[in-house]
Amino acid sequence: MGGIGVHLDFEPGGKANLDELVDPIWDVVHGFIRRYAYAPRFVESYIGDVKEDERFVAGEKDIGFMFPDYAGLCSLSMYVTHHWTRLAFARHHEELTALATSHGQRLLGPRIDVADEIARAPSGGVIQYVDKLHWLATDGPNGATLMGNDGSPSPKLTRAKQSYLDAAVRLGWCGCSPCRSLRRELRKGQGWTAALATQWVCSQLGVRFEELAGNGRGKELAQARAAAAFLIAEGGPGSEYFPTLLGVNRTNGLLVRGMDVVRELGLVLPDDPKNWMLEMNEPGESGGAG
């Protein structure tokens, strides 16, 4: 039987006992899962089993949250719950710190960064949503393969979906709901809108922003359309710019090409769009955004 876990370290104070913090901390994690992951049933039942088996244990200076695979029957649930727990710790670090203080403890860490945690991807693979179910996508001899719980048979994939999964595994790009939501939060917090992200992609490729809606204007334009469409799709397909960029081709194919462009060109949005805009508008500078 295998398993994976995450620990929180504390500096004890007063007469408080770390046992008192186990349930309140997990309530924060569970609240995060319910809010961002829409409480998928396969994780809810798994969490119930883990808690009943007393896998959350407090020591003198730490609390360990362990997630077993139950002899390989719950590998997907194990990786997903571990991933979402770390994301919850990152997203709610200040709340957990205050919670520890209220119980006479000082939370030492680890201090998990939201952006870094999203970028490092889950242990074991990347989570993807296929045929209305969560799967763990891992690299295989013939491309990405999907793993569920209980040895569930993998769904049959179209060529476009297989290409998308292959790219996701290569990039370490997790497609779970919490990662998608937190990416949107980060971009919004940084000030990136769909329009700005699109202009930035164009500036990197020397393509005019106004040309994105055009048809067949060369390799660079196709790259810009694909990369911008992918970034905007990750930020929310409801964007007013999304249909304009994609036209009638709102298919996985364009998003697959977008993932490949991001990977091949190393396109990573700057932390601060304001600085980028200032650089673009400096005298003597000419931007590709037009």
Rosetta silent file (secondary structure, phi, psi, omega in degrees, C-alpha in Angstrom):
SEQUENCE: MGGIGVHLDFEPGGKANLDELVDPIWDVVHGFIRRYAYAPRFVESYIGDVKEDERFVAGEKDIGFMFPDYAGLCSLSMYVTHHWTRLAFARHHEELTALATSHGQRLLGPRIDVADEIARAPSGGVIQYVDKLHWLATDGPNGATLMGNDGSPSPKLTRAKQSYLDAAVRLGWCGCSPCRSLRRELRKGQGWTAALATQWVCSQLGVRFEELAGNGRGKELAQARAAAAFLIAEGGPGSEYFPTLLGVNRTNGLLVRGMDVVRELGLVLPDDPKNWMLEMNEPGESGGAG
SCORE:     score description
SCORE:     0.000 S_00000001
   1 L     0.000  130.635  179.394    0.000    0.000    0.000 S_00000001
   2 L  -106.923  173.665  179.626    1.372    3.409   -0.977 S_00000001
   3 E  -171.063  168.495  179.651    0.595    6.904    0.125 S_00000001
   4 E  -146.779  148.653 -175.997    1.588   10.547   -0.011 S_00000001
   5 E  -147.311  175.614  176.427    1.281   13.301    2.546 S_00000001
   6 E  -141.674  141.472 -176.739    1.902   16.890    3.529 S_00000001
   7 E  -118.761  147.566  169.645    3.022   18.263    6.891 S_00000001
   8 E  -114.049  132.534 -178.445    2.574   21.578    8.667 S_00000001
   9 E  -103.851  143.275 -175.872    5.250   22.557   11.183 S_00000001
  10 E  -132.393  157.299  168.065    4.554   24.563   14.327 S_00000001
  11 E  -109.730  101.781 -174.099    6.317   26.242   17.186 S_00000001
  12 E   -60.610  148.877  176.966    4.149   25.237   20.169 S_00000001
  13 L  -143.711  147.709  178.520    3.195   27.855   22.705 S_00000001
  14 L    63.524 -147.397 -177.954    1.400   27.859   26.047 S_00000001
  15 L  -104.647   12.888 -177.535   -0.584   24.815   27.032 S_00000001
  16 L   -68.460  155.830 -179.872   -2.271   24.347   23.670 S_00000001
  17 L  -119.865  133.378 -178.606   -2.354   20.955   21.989 S_00000001
  18 L   -63.222  -22.948  177.215   -1.895   20.505   18.247 S_00000001
  19 H   -55.026  -32.110 -177.525   -4.674   17.892   18.291 S_00000001
  20 H   -69.975  -15.238 -176.670   -7.089   20.783   18.639 S_00000001
  21 H   -95.705  -15.018 -174.205   -5.971   22.186   15.287 S_00000001
  22 H   -58.282  -55.199 -177.182   -6.411   19.107   13.103 S_00000001
  23 H   -66.434  -44.699  178.216  -10.143   19.449   12.449 S_00000001
  24 H   -60.338  -38.989  178.351  -10.192   23.277   12.079 S_00000001
  25 H   -65.908  -42.826 -179.531   -7.322   23.134    9.563 S_00000001
  26 H   -67.710  -29.302  175.898   -9.024   20.394    7.585 S_00000001
  27 H   -61.216  -37.369  177.015  -12.251   22.415    7.605 S_00000001
  28 H   -65.113  -45.284  179.198  -10.323   25.146    5.753 S_00000001
  29 H   -62.348  -46.354 -177.946   -9.010   22.614    3.236 S_00000001
  30 H   -64.207  -37.080  177.050  -12.415   21.017    2.782 S_00000001
  31 H   -63.537  -38.852  176.124  -14.003   24.433    2.304 S_00000001
  32 H   -62.043  -46.002 -179.479  -11.458   25.178   -0.434 S_00000001
  33 H   -61.030  -43.128 -179.439  -12.258   21.871   -2.172 S_00000001
  34 H   -65.544  -36.610 -176.885  -15.978   22.546   -2.024 S_00000001
  35 H   -76.873  -45.557 -172.062  -15.572   26.062   -3.393 S_00000001
  36 H   -95.342  -27.983 -176.950  -13.034   25.482   -6.135 S_00000001
  37 L  -105.889    1.615  177.839  -13.492   21.827   -7.057 S_00000001
  38 L    59.759   30.645  173.953  -17.271   21.706   -6.734 S_00000001
  39 L    45.631   60.536  177.708  -16.985   18.826   -4.230 S_00000001
  40 L   -59.757  139.796 -172.013  -16.571   15.931   -6.690 S_00000001
  41 H   -62.635  -34.440 -176.037  -18.085   12.812   -5.220 S_00000001
  42 H   -68.560  -25.898  176.577  -15.058   10.578   -5.661 S_00000001
  43 H   -83.411  -37.250  179.414  -13.003   12.895   -3.430 S_00000001
  44 H   -59.113  -47.604 -179.506  -15.749   13.386   -0.851 S_00000001
  45 H   -66.963  -36.309  178.729  -16.076    9.650   -0.190 S_00000001
  46 H   -64.771  -44.676  178.693  -12.299    9.266   -0.139 S_00000001
  47 H   -59.091  -41.280  178.086  -11.915   12.055    2.417 S_00000001
  48 H   -59.841  -42.482  179.202  -14.491   10.350    4.623 S_00000001
  49 H   -66.094  -41.984 -178.374  -12.528    7.103    4.551 S_00000001
  50 H   -64.023  -42.502  179.716   -9.223    8.844    5.270 S_00000001
  51 H   -66.987  -40.318  179.640  -10.630   10.702    8.270 S_00000001
  52 H   -63.936  -33.467  178.854  -12.283    7.560    9.629 S_00000001
  53 L   -82.549    4.100  177.306   -8.931    5.757    9.365 S_00000001
  54 L    56.084   52.348  178.445   -7.331    8.600   11.375 S_00000001
  55 L   -86.533   -5.597  176.130   -4.780    9.507    8.713 S_00000001
  56 E  -101.729  112.192 -170.385   -4.545   13.082   10.022 S_00000001
  57 E  -128.098  134.652  177.276   -2.185   12.951   12.988 S_00000001
  58 E   -99.087  131.011  172.996   -0.770   15.656   15.280 S_00000001
  59 L  -102.112 -160.576  179.352    2.703   15.293   16.758 S_00000001
  60 L   -73.935  -33.819 -176.232    4.454   17.548   19.213 S_00000001
  61 L  -131.965   10.886  179.927    5.530   20.070   16.582 S_00000001
  62 E  -154.848  162.940  173.592    3.752   19.101   13.390 S_00000001
  63 E  -125.754  127.641  179.546    0.522   17.858   11.866 S_00000001
  64 E  -108.568  131.318  175.968    0.643   15.276    9.097 S_00000001
  65 E  -111.849  106.359 -174.798   -2.132   14.791    6.556 S_00000001
  66 E  -104.333  139.720 -178.330   -1.578   11.420    4.892 S_00000001
  67 E  -126.271  106.533 -179.270   -3.407   10.176    1.817 S_00000001
  68 E   -84.115  161.318  176.431   -3.178    6.426    1.058 S_00000001
  69 L   -97.079    0.218  178.867   -3.890    4.765   -2.259 S_00000001
  70 L    48.968   63.200  176.676   -5.647    1.841   -0.553 S_00000001
  71 L    59.732   32.282  177.135   -3.711   -0.882   -2.348 S_00000001
  72 L    84.562   -0.638 -177.722   -3.816    0.989   -5.647 S_00000001
  73 L   -83.518  -16.834 -176.393   -7.610    1.233   -5.753 S_00000001
  74 L  -130.538   38.590 -177.489   -7.686    4.965   -4.996 S_00000001
  75 H   -62.571  -42.303  179.534   -4.553    6.301   -6.684 S_00000001
  76 H   -61.750  -48.743  179.962   -6.415    9.079   -8.464 S_00000001
  77 H   -59.596  -38.742  179.721   -8.160   10.211   -5.276 S_00000001
  78 H   -60.418  -52.758 -176.960   -4.841   10.131   -3.430 S_00000001
  79 H   -66.618  -40.803 -178.635   -3.057   12.407   -5.908 S_00000001
  80 H   -64.929  -47.025 -177.760   -6.015   14.746   -6.370 S_00000001
  81 H   -65.552  -39.329  176.722   -6.639   15.207   -2.645 S_00000001
  82 H   -62.386  -44.648  179.841   -2.948   15.772   -1.965 S_00000001
  83 H   -61.467  -47.851 -177.992   -2.777   18.333   -4.783 S_00000001
  84 H   -70.169  -28.900  176.082   -5.865   20.219   -3.612 S_00000001
  85 H   -66.650  -44.543  178.277   -4.669   20.174    0.000 S_00000001
  86 H   -64.236  -39.204  176.755   -1.393   21.847   -0.977 S_00000001
  87 H   -63.816  -39.090  178.837   -3.301   24.397   -3.061 S_00000001
  88 H   -64.772  -42.492  177.179   -5.568   25.082   -0.080 S_00000001
  89 H   -60.337  -39.132  179.588   -2.559   25.596    2.178 S_00000001
  90 H   -69.155  -48.228 -175.654   -1.146   28.049   -0.371 S_00000001
  91 H   -67.412  -32.420 -173.430   -4.387   29.948   -0.977 S_00000001
  92 L  -117.289   33.522 -177.907   -5.330   30.209    2.702 S_00000001
  93 H   -59.188  -44.758 -178.375   -1.941   30.574    4.379 S_00000001
  94 H   -62.980  -39.500  178.632   -2.924   33.755    6.227 S_00000001
  95 H   -65.246  -40.993  178.645   -6.116   32.138    7.493 S_00000001
  96 H   -67.134  -36.480  177.298   -4.201   29.087    8.712 S_00000001
  97 H   -62.669  -45.949  179.001   -1.650   31.330   10.418 S_00000001
  98 H   -64.816  -37.351  179.224   -4.416   33.197   12.260 S_00000001
  99 H   -62.792  -44.421  178.750   -6.089   29.907   13.144 S_00000001
 100 H   -62.520  -43.205 -179.754   -2.872   28.586   14.682 S_00000001
 101 H   -60.770  -40.595 -179.829   -2.382   31.804   16.637 S_00000001
 102 H   -65.901  -18.171  177.959   -5.900   31.592   18.049 S_00000001
 103 L  -104.689   17.542  176.664   -5.005   28.127   19.379 S_00000001
 104 L    74.083   24.441 -179.167   -1.779   29.300   20.996 S_00000001
 105 E  -122.424  161.742  174.235    0.466   28.000   18.212 S_00000001
 106 E  -121.464  116.830  179.845    2.811   29.569   15.677 S_00000001
 107 E   -75.426  121.540 -179.661    2.674   28.155   12.154 S_00000001
 108 E   -92.253  -31.435 -178.630    6.219   27.849   10.806 S_00000001
 109 E   152.140 -170.576    5.435    5.470   26.460    7.376 S_00000001
 110 L   -76.060  150.543  174.306    5.869   25.407    4.772 S_00000001
 111 L   -91.029  103.053 -176.450    4.824   28.637    3.093 S_00000001
 112 L   -91.577  127.428  179.094    3.535   27.375   -0.241 S_00000001
 113 L   -85.591  132.788 -176.285    3.311   29.924   -3.054 S_00000001
 114 H   -59.416  -50.102 -177.337    0.148   29.685   -5.146 S_00000001
 115 H   -63.013  -42.146  179.623    1.849   30.396   -8.480 S_00000001
 116 H   -64.999  -39.296 -178.404    4.713   27.999   -7.765 S_00000001
 117 H   -66.434  -39.415  177.015    2.331   25.253   -6.686 S_00000001
 118 H   -65.476  -40.948 -176.634    0.295   25.582   -9.883 S_00000001
 119 H   -68.791  -31.064 -175.357    3.457   25.577  -11.984 S_00000001
 120 H   -79.683  -14.123  178.638    4.934   22.460  -10.371 S_00000001
 121 L    66.361  162.238 -178.783    1.830   20.367  -11.179 S_00000001
 122 L   -67.594  159.548  172.970    0.529   17.538   -8.980 S_00000001
 123 L   -68.879  137.329  174.316    2.661   14.599   -7.908 S_00000001
 124 L    94.639  -18.050 -177.523    2.248   11.660  -10.253 S_00000001
 125 L   156.013 -162.397  175.705    0.918   13.491  -13.305 S_00000001
 126 E  -120.480  143.953 -177.935   -1.540   16.214  -14.278 S_00000001
 127 E   -86.020  132.895  178.723   -5.254   16.154  -13.566 S_00000001
 128 E  -133.951  154.755 -178.886   -7.557   16.404  -16.571 S_00000001
 129 E  -110.562  111.667 -176.215  -11.324   16.358  -17.012 S_00000001
 130 E  -131.971  131.815  179.931  -12.425   13.964  -19.740 S_00000001
 131 L    51.737   44.129  175.513  -15.920   12.651  -20.451 S_00000001
 132 L    65.553   21.815  178.102  -17.270   14.366  -17.311 S_00000001
 133 E  -135.866  153.076  174.241  -14.763   12.590  -15.048 S_00000001
 134 E   -84.947  142.650  177.633  -11.413   13.471  -13.460 S_00000001
 135 E  -139.248  156.909  171.925   -8.349   11.515  -14.557 S_00000001
 136 E   -99.894  116.861 -179.399   -4.644   11.539  -13.828 S_00000001
 137 E   -94.035  125.574  179.935   -2.750   12.009  -17.099 S_00000001
 138 E  -129.015  161.451 -179.354    0.752   10.554  -17.155 S_00000001
 139 E   -77.048  135.598  178.875    3.392   10.069  -19.823 S_00000001
 140 E  -130.042  174.025 -178.061    3.356    6.690  -21.589 S_00000001
 141 L   -62.968  -25.819 -179.622    5.287    4.979  -24.384 S_00000001
 142 L  -118.215   30.986 -178.675    2.644    6.019  -26.910 S_00000001
 143 E   107.945 -175.184 -177.043    1.680    9.377  -25.462 S_00000001
 144 E   -64.492  140.533  175.179   -0.321   10.461  -22.450 S_00000001
 145 E  -121.420  155.527 -177.484   -2.404    7.835  -20.673 S_00000001
 146 E  -109.882  138.091  178.903   -5.275    8.329  -18.239 S_00000001
 147 E  -126.943  132.737  176.237   -5.609    6.683  -14.842 S_00000001
 148 L  -116.378 -161.009  175.560   -8.692    6.606  -12.646 S_00000001
 149 L   -89.792  158.113  172.710   -9.661    4.782   -9.466 S_00000001
 150 L    58.473   25.042 -179.459  -10.313    1.055   -9.164 S_00000001
 151 L    65.797   29.273 -178.575   -8.573    0.324  -12.453 S_00000001
 152 L   -59.082  137.309  179.750  -11.341    2.104  -14.354 S_00000001
 153 L   -65.977  140.501 -179.515  -10.928    1.737  -18.141 S_00000001
 154 L   -72.772  147.589  178.200   -9.696    4.873  -19.852 S_00000001
 155 L   -71.552  155.847  174.663  -12.088    6.634  -22.241 S_00000001
 156 L   -74.665  132.733 -174.245  -11.489    6.503  -25.970 S_00000001
 157 L  -108.808  140.408  171.315   -9.817    9.724  -27.075 S_00000001
 158 L   -72.071  166.045  179.138  -10.139   11.657  -30.290 S_00000001
 159 H   -61.101  -40.557 -179.281   -6.899   12.657  -32.000 S_00000001
 160 H   -64.164  -43.526 -179.167   -7.382   16.268  -30.850 S_00000001
 161 H   -67.431  -38.214  177.562   -7.969   15.271  -27.240 S_00000001
 162 H   -62.264  -42.777  178.674   -4.960   12.941  -27.270 S_00000001
 163 H   -63.019  -40.351  178.813   -2.802   15.768  -28.613 S_00000001
 164 H   -61.941  -45.426  179.673   -4.143   18.099  -25.935 S_00000001
 165 H   -65.704  -39.504  177.535   -3.309   15.594  -23.177 S_00000001
 166 H   -59.089  -44.736 -179.975    0.149   14.969  -24.625 S_00000001
 167 H   -66.404  -39.707 -179.699    0.840   18.706  -24.550 S_00000001
 168 H   -62.560  -41.047  179.070   -0.574   19.039  -21.026 S_00000001
 169 H   -67.099  -42.446  179.086    1.712   16.310  -19.718 S_00000001
 170 H   -60.970  -39.577 -177.668    4.742   17.832  -21.463 S_00000001
 171 H   -83.107  -15.664 -171.132    3.966   21.245  -19.970 S_00000001
 172 L    67.154   36.700 -173.687    2.929   19.936  -16.553 S_00000001
 173 L   -95.877  103.052 -177.571   -0.305   21.866  -17.143 S_00000001
 174 L   -78.243  134.810 -178.045   -2.953   20.761  -14.659 S_00000001
 175 L  -105.216   18.026 -179.586   -6.529   21.081  -15.871 S_00000001
 176 L   -72.928  157.589 -177.486   -8.339   20.706  -12.537 S_00000001
 177 H   -59.361  -43.626  178.221  -10.922   23.304  -11.564 S_00000001
 178 H   -59.784  -42.486  179.089   -8.899   24.737   -8.641 S_00000001
 179 H   -63.050  -43.168  179.181   -5.836   25.323  -10.837 S_00000001
 180 H   -62.160  -44.970 -178.714   -7.925   27.004  -13.509 S_00000001
 181 H   -65.208  -41.935 -179.109   -9.687   29.224  -10.966 S_00000001
 182 H   -69.425  -32.881  174.297   -6.465   30.189   -9.205 S_00000001
 183 H   -61.060  -43.542  178.951   -4.806   31.035  -12.525 S_00000001
 184 H   -62.569  -41.982  179.192   -7.665   33.437  -13.215 S_00000001
 185 H   -61.190  -43.871 -178.898   -7.303   34.945   -9.729 S_00000001
 186 H   -63.150  -46.017 -179.038   -3.571   35.458  -10.219 S_00000001
 187 H   -65.290  -39.211  178.517   -3.980   37.112  -13.609 S_00000001
 188 H   -65.806  -41.588  179.244   -6.766   39.329  -12.347 S_00000001
 189 H   -64.466  -32.781  178.675   -4.680   40.300   -9.334 S_00000001
 190 H   -79.408  -15.601 -179.685   -1.756   41.140  -11.598 S_00000001
 191 L    96.232   11.801  179.655   -4.013   43.237  -13.822 S_00000001
 192 L   -82.676  120.947  170.862   -3.963   40.991  -16.895 S_00000001
 193 L  -100.888  169.701  178.186   -7.124   41.202  -18.980 S_00000001
 194 H   -59.425  -40.603 -178.736   -7.847   39.053  -22.013 S_00000001
 195 H   -65.692  -43.391 -179.940   -7.071   42.007  -24.297 S_00000001
 196 H   -65.155  -42.067  178.931   -3.743   42.761  -22.609 S_00000001
 197 H   -60.825  -40.402  179.293   -2.694   39.112  -22.685 S_00000001
 198 H   -64.931  -44.185  179.549   -3.502   38.992  -26.391 S_00000001
 199 H   -63.056  -38.028  179.908   -1.533   42.166  -27.099 S_00000001
 200 H   -64.698  -43.706  177.322    1.424   40.805  -25.174 S_00000001
 201 H   -58.405  -44.406 -179.934    1.442   37.575  -27.209 S_00000001
 202 H   -61.552  -41.747 -178.509    1.337   39.628  -30.385 S_00000001
 203 H   -63.338  -33.093  179.446    4.221   41.816  -29.222 S_00000001
 204 H   -71.653  -25.380 -176.393    6.345   38.720  -28.620 S_00000001
 205 H  -107.745    0.314  178.820    5.686   37.451  -32.128 S_00000001
 206 L    68.762   34.833 -178.657    5.734   40.769  -33.997 S_00000001
 207 L  -115.916  139.600  179.038    2.106   40.468  -35.091 S_00000001
 208 L   -72.458  134.005 -179.390   -0.425   43.291  -35.123 S_00000001
 209 H   -56.770  -39.397 -176.808   -3.226   42.846  -32.614 S_00000001
 210 H   -65.993  -17.877 -176.030   -5.793   44.011  -35.174 S_00000001
 211 H   -86.067   -4.564 -174.069   -4.854   41.175  -37.522 S_00000001
 212 H   -61.608  -32.634 -178.534   -5.895   38.412  -35.166 S_00000001
 213 H   -81.183   -4.485 -178.904   -9.379   38.183  -36.622 S_00000001
 214 L   -75.305  174.274 -178.190   -8.005   37.854  -40.148 S_00000001
 215 L  -116.186  132.612  170.371   -7.654   34.636  -42.080 S_00000001
 216 L    52.496   57.757 -179.141   -4.461   32.888  -43.206 S_00000001
 217 L  -111.897   38.805  172.618   -1.868   35.650  -42.782 S_00000001
 218 L   103.852  167.098 -175.398    1.187   33.601  -42.190 S_00000001
 219 H   -63.210  -41.895 -177.737    2.818   31.378  -39.631 S_00000001
 220 H   -64.335  -39.677  178.891    3.417   34.109  -37.056 S_00000001
 221 H   -65.674  -41.607  178.120   -0.224   35.156  -37.105 S_00000001
 222 H   -61.747  -40.250  177.568   -1.330   31.541  -36.711 S_00000001
 223 H   -63.122  -43.637 -178.813    1.034   31.178  -33.754 S_00000001
 224 H   -64.583  -43.208  178.786   -0.302   34.347  -32.156 S_00000001
 225 H   -59.748  -45.076 -177.134   -3.910   33.281  -32.641 S_00000001
 226 H   -66.757  -48.036 -178.061   -3.237   29.884  -31.116 S_00000001
 227 H   -64.918  -44.033  179.894   -1.205   31.118  -28.150 S_00000001
 228 H   -64.676  -41.796  179.185   -3.579   33.974  -27.388 S_00000001
 229 H   -60.954  -40.150 -179.851   -6.615   31.703  -27.682 S_00000001
 230 H   -65.794  -46.334 -179.282   -5.065   29.255  -25.257 S_00000001
 231 H   -63.310  -39.658 -179.977   -4.203   31.931  -22.683 S_00000001
 232 H   -70.649  -37.701  177.916   -7.663   33.462  -22.960 S_00000001
 233 H   -61.013  -39.731  178.118   -9.347   30.067  -22.721 S_00000001
 234 H   -68.541  -25.465  179.440   -7.474   29.446  -19.477 S_00000001
 235 H   -87.212   -9.902  179.036   -8.635   32.844  -18.261 S_00000001
 236 L   133.427  108.165 -178.066  -12.270   32.143  -19.086 S_00000001
 237 L   -61.018  -14.576 -179.568  -13.887   31.172  -22.421 S_00000001
 238 L   -75.651   -3.871 -178.294  -16.679   33.701  -21.732 S_00000001
 239 L   -57.516  144.009 -179.832  -14.354   36.581  -22.592 S_00000001
 240 L   -65.519  -20.376 -178.808  -15.656   38.910  -25.258 S_00000001
 241 H   -85.646  -16.618 -173.857  -12.366   38.458  -27.124 S_00000001
 242 H   -62.872  -52.727  179.620  -12.568   34.687  -27.232 S_00000001
 243 H   -61.222  -35.235 -179.949  -15.068   34.288  -30.120 S_00000001
 244 H   -63.354  -42.746 -179.463  -13.239   36.988  -32.115 S_00000001
 245 H   -67.785  -43.278 -172.915   -9.956   35.179  -31.840 S_00000001
 246 H   -87.068  -22.386 -175.662  -11.303   31.743  -32.583 S_00000001
 247 L    60.609 -132.302 -179.193  -13.956   32.577  -35.142 S_00000001
 248 L   -89.173   -6.310 -174.864  -15.856   29.391  -35.970 S_00000001
 249 L   -94.348   55.825  179.095  -12.940   27.149  -35.003 S_00000001
 250 L   -84.416   69.288 -175.868  -13.653   26.845  -31.295 S_00000001
 251 L  -123.207  166.125  175.772  -12.133   23.391  -31.135 S_00000001
 252 H   -60.230  -27.706 -177.062   -9.522   21.567  -29.095 S_00000001
 253 H   -56.567  -44.756 -179.383   -7.279   21.708  -32.151 S_00000001
 254 H   -68.636  -38.333  178.844   -6.562   25.423  -31.783 S_00000001
 255 H   -68.352  -33.742  175.996   -6.001   25.085  -28.037 S_00000001
 256 H   -62.367  -46.946  178.278   -3.599   22.200  -28.677 S_00000001
 257 H   -62.587  -34.956  177.519   -1.590   24.397  -31.026 S_00000001
 258 H   -63.312  -41.368  177.928   -1.747   27.129  -28.419 S_00000001
 259 H   -63.748  -39.931  179.782   -0.243   24.833  -25.816 S_00000001
 260 H   -65.233  -39.229  178.723    2.512   23.875  -28.226 S_00000001
 261 H   -64.478  -45.048  178.816    3.306   27.530  -28.945 S_00000001
 262 H   -58.739  -42.585 -179.211    3.474   28.324  -25.235 S_00000001
 263 H   -68.572  -49.100 -173.866    5.800   25.368  -24.706 S_00000001
 264 H   -68.514  -37.693 -176.716    8.040   25.930  -27.723 S_00000001
 265 H   -96.194   -5.060  179.051    8.441   29.682  -27.323 S_00000001
 266 L    64.012   38.619 -178.127    8.456   29.698  -23.530 S_00000001
 267 L   -75.009  111.873  176.536    5.677   32.283  -23.358 S_00000001
 268 L  -127.990  121.742 -177.784    5.139   33.228  -19.718 S_00000001
 269 L   -59.556  135.395  174.936    3.136   36.342  -18.901 S_00000001
 270 L   -60.415  157.351 -178.751    5.148   38.973  -16.992 S_00000001
 271 L   -67.269  -32.125 -173.562    4.106   39.536  -13.380 S_00000001
 272 L  -128.481  106.874 -179.661    3.132   43.161  -13.969 S_00000001
 273 H   -65.891  -24.962 -179.098    1.383   44.236  -17.195 S_00000001
 274 H   -64.086  -42.709  178.595    1.815   47.907  -16.247 S_00000001
 275 H   -63.497  -40.062  179.220    5.593   47.652  -16.511 S_00000001
 276 H   -63.292  -42.160 -179.492    5.281   45.907  -19.860 S_00000001
 277 H   -65.331  -37.892  177.529    2.969   48.627  -21.169 S_00000001
 278 H   -62.707  -42.601  178.644    5.399   51.332  -19.998 S_00000001
 279 H   -63.286  -39.642 -179.165    8.233   49.610  -21.833 S_00000001
 280 H   -65.904  -30.414 -174.507    6.109   49.333  -24.959 S_00000001
 281 L   -96.627    4.305  178.154    5.284   53.050  -24.863 S_00000001
 282 L   -66.321  146.044  179.147    8.820   54.301  -24.260 S_00000001
 283 L   -55.301  134.671  178.642   10.126   56.711  -26.963 S_00000001
 284 L    89.907   -8.383  179.549   11.763   54.865  -29.789 S_00000001
 285 L   -95.556  141.710  175.727    9.972   51.605  -29.001 S_00000001
 286 L  -124.015  123.716 -175.946    7.540   50.086  -31.484 S_00000001
 287 L   -92.580  145.836  177.472    5.132   47.467  -30.286 S_00000001
 288 L   -72.924  -11.409 -177.309    3.935   44.514  -32.298 S_00000001
 289 L   -73.954  -18.788  176.450    0.448   44.998  -30.858 S_00000001
 290 L    81.107    0.000    0.000   -0.177   47.893  -33.250 S_00000001
